[in-house]
Amino acid sequence: MRLLDGKVAIVTGAGHGIGRGHALELARQGAKVVVNDLGGSVRGEGAGRAADETVALIEKRGGTAVPDYSDVGDAGQCGELVQRAVSAFGKLDILVNNAGIVRDAVIWNMPPEDFDAVIRVHLRGTWATCHHAAKYWRAAAKAAGGKVGGRIINTTSGAGLGGNFGQSGYAAAKAAIVGLTQTLALELLRTGVTVNAVGPAGLTRITATIPGMGEAFEPDEVPEGEFHPMDPSNSSPLVAWLASDEADHVTGQVIRVLDDRIIWMRGWTERATISSGGRRWDAAKLGEVLAQDLFETRGAGLRFAQS
Ligand SMILES: NC(=O)c1ccc[n+]([C@@H]2O[C@H](COP(=O)([O-])OP(=O)(O)OC[C@H]3O[C@@H](n4cnc5c(N)ncnc54)[C@H](O)[C@@H]3O)[C@@H](O)[C@H]2O)c1
């Protein structure tokens, strides 16, 4: 018995890179996979049939998959994507939101259209598939008179968790995906659907846009059974486990996978608190109070902004 036998999964942006790795791993674990990919450039321009390549790989390895060419930035097409899983395989158990593009530039050089395009694919694209999957699972739970075991795995990144120079749109979208994940974990708890976010890594088309990183490679180019620290599929075993019935106690979490490490992240936590004793704070005196009692430094200002 494999981890995901009998399950039906959607993986968005599964034509290349990390998403392809997830689709291959979910299929290896027994899931039937809807391989979604719009097939455009790394900047999100154009369209193509990248999904077909991943489907062919899955079938060659004895798995079951169908392609889907929807644009996740289009909420209507996301509804059709969820329906594709149901019409092809009878149901939906697992939604992996992975599709992404980059249009990096420092904020003063970033055209607003590039900000919009990045937010549209990452944030709106994640929200819209979740919206339609949640509708589907709520209706299924109602019909069954109980919980369903749905799974959502979203994709964040180091840029979203800590900021990154030149990625104001991308970082904003990836941080927002964490807020979305935590909110949906609460909203879908009673439906029995878990919602987590993974922060992957790998030398893909996206990372290859960073000067000096080298050429992208696909996860299937790493020989089966071998480990490469920049293999785009290093996070795929974790995604498969989070998608399984074994992970029904894990929700609202953010977990990064960097080379051979799995890192359980902690979010914003209270660091220090001071009280005014029931009086309105005096702005003129606040600098000294903050320096002494909150930041615990003699210098005024946010010297610790990055720590
Ligand atoms: N590569 C890394 O180190 C890294 C690190 C952190 C997070 N991520 C995230 O991992 C995810 C996958 O990125 P990757 O590095 O594998 O890049 P990639 O370019 O190889 O894969 C992204 C895929 O998404 C598809 N896609 C783009 N827009 C789409 C749309 N509107 N609808 C459907 N599909 C669309 C692309 O065609 C592509 O196949 C992204 O969300 C990215 O932000 C990557």
The ligand as an SDF file (V2000), in Angstrom:
LIG
                    3D

 44 48  0  0  0  0  0  0  0  0999 V2000
   13.0540   27.6150   -7.1380 N   0  0  0  0  0  0  0  0  0  0  0  0
   13.1550   27.9870   -5.8840 C   0  0  0  0  0  0  0  0  0  0  0  0
   14.2600   27.9550   -5.2720 O   0  0  0  0  0  0  0  0  0  0  0  0
   11.9410   28.4250   -5.1330 C   0  0  0  0  0  0  0  0  0  0  0  0
   12.0960   28.8720   -3.8060 C   0  0  0  0  0  0  0  0  0  0  0  0
   10.9690   29.2370   -3.0930 C   0  0  0  0  0  0  0  0  0  0  0  0
    9.7200   29.1550   -3.6920 C   0  0  0  0  0  0  0  0  0  0  0  0
    9.6010   28.7400   -4.9990 N   0  0  0  0  0  0  0  0  0  0  0  0
    8.2630   28.6560   -5.5680 C   0  0  0  0  0  0  0  0  0  0  0  0
    8.0840   27.3680   -6.1280 O   0  0  0  0  0  0  0  0  0  0  0  0
    7.0870   27.4350   -7.1450 C   0  0  0  0  0  0  0  0  0  0  0  0
    7.5780   26.7600   -8.4110 C   0  0  0  0  0  0  0  0  0  0  0  0
    8.6070   27.5240   -8.9800 O   0  0  0  0  0  0  0  0  0  0  0  0
    9.8540   26.8920   -9.7750 P   0  0  0  0  0  0  0  0  0  0  0  0
   11.0560   27.4220   -9.1070 O   0  0  0  0  0  0  0  0  0  0  0  0
    9.6520   25.4290   -9.9140 O   0  0  0  0  0  0  0  0  0  0  0  0
    9.7340   27.6480  -11.1940 O   0  0  0  0  0  0  0  0  0  0  0  0
    9.2860   27.0870  -12.6580 P   0  0  0  0  0  0  0  0  0  0  0  0
    9.2380   28.2550  -13.5590 O   0  0  0  0  0  0  0  0  0  0  0  0
   10.1650   25.9470  -13.0410 O   0  0  0  0  0  0  0  0  0  0  0  0
    7.8340   26.5110  -12.3920 O   0  0  0  0  0  0  0  0  0  0  0  0
    6.6990   27.3360  -12.2700 C   0  0  0  0  0  0  0  0  0  0  0  0
    5.6130   26.7730  -13.1540 C   0  0  0  0  0  0  0  0  0  0  0  0
    4.4040   27.5200  -12.9600 O   0  0  0  0  0  0  0  0  0  0  0  0
    3.7880   27.6560  -14.2450 C   0  0  0  0  0  0  0  0  0  0  0  0
    2.8940   28.7980  -14.2530 N   0  0  0  0  0  0  0  0  0  0  0  0
    3.2300   30.1190  -14.2440 C   0  0  0  0  0  0  0  0  0  0  0  0
    2.1310   30.8840  -14.3040 N   0  0  0  0  0  0  0  0  0  0  0  0
    1.0690   30.0520  -14.3340 C   0  0  0  0  0  0  0  0  0  0  0  0
   -0.3290   30.2650  -14.3870 C   0  0  0  0  0  0  0  0  0  0  0  0
   -0.8440   31.5010  -14.4260 N   0  0  0  0  0  0  0  0  0  0  0  0
   -1.1410   29.1770  -14.3870 N   0  0  0  0  0  0  0  0  0  0  0  0
   -0.6270   27.9250  -14.3610 C   0  0  0  0  0  0  0  0  0  0  0  0
    0.6880   27.6680  -14.3410 N   0  0  0  0  0  0  0  0  0  0  0  0
    1.5330   28.7230  -14.3100 C   0  0  0  0  0  0  0  0  0  0  0  0
    4.9620   27.8320  -15.1970 C   0  0  0  0  0  0  0  0  0  0  0  0
    4.5830   27.5520  -16.5450 O   0  0  0  0  0  0  0  0  0  0  0  0
    5.9790   26.8570  -14.6350 C   0  0  0  0  0  0  0  0  0  0  0  0
    5.8820   25.5780  -15.2340 O   0  0  0  0  0  0  0  0  0  0  0  0
    6.7600   28.9180   -7.3260 C   0  0  0  0  0  0  0  0  0  0  0  0
    5.5960   29.2340   -6.6010 O   0  0  0  0  0  0  0  0  0  0  0  0
    7.9650   29.6040   -6.7100 C   0  0  0  0  0  0  0  0  0  0  0  0
    7.6660   30.9060   -6.2930 O   0  0  0  0  0  0  0  0  0  0  0  0
   10.6830   28.3870   -5.7240 C   0  0  0  0  0  0  0  0  0  0  0  0
  1  2  1  0
  2  3  2  0
  2  4  1  0
  4  5  1  0
  4 44  2  0
  5  6  2  0
  6  7  1  0
  7  8  2  0
  8  9  1  0
  8 44  1  0
  9 10  1  0
  9 42  1  0
 10 11  1  0
 11 12  1  0
 11 40  1  0
 12 13  1  0
 13 14  1  0
 14 15  2  0
 14 16  1  0
 14 17  1  0
 17 18  1  0
 18 19  2  0
 18 20  1  0
 18 21  1  0
 21 22  1  0
 22 23  1  0
 23 24  1  0
 23 38  1  0
 24 25  1  0
 25 26  1  0
 25 36  1  0
 26 27  1  0
 26 35  1  0
 27 28  2  0
 28 29  1  0
 29 30  1  0
 29 35  2  0
 30 31  1  0
 30 32  2  0
 32 33  1  0
 33 34  2  0
 34 35  1  0
 36 37  1  0
 36 38  1  0
 38 39  1  0
 40 41  1  0
 40 42  1  0
 42 43  1  0
M  CHG  2   8   1  16  -1
M  END
$$$$
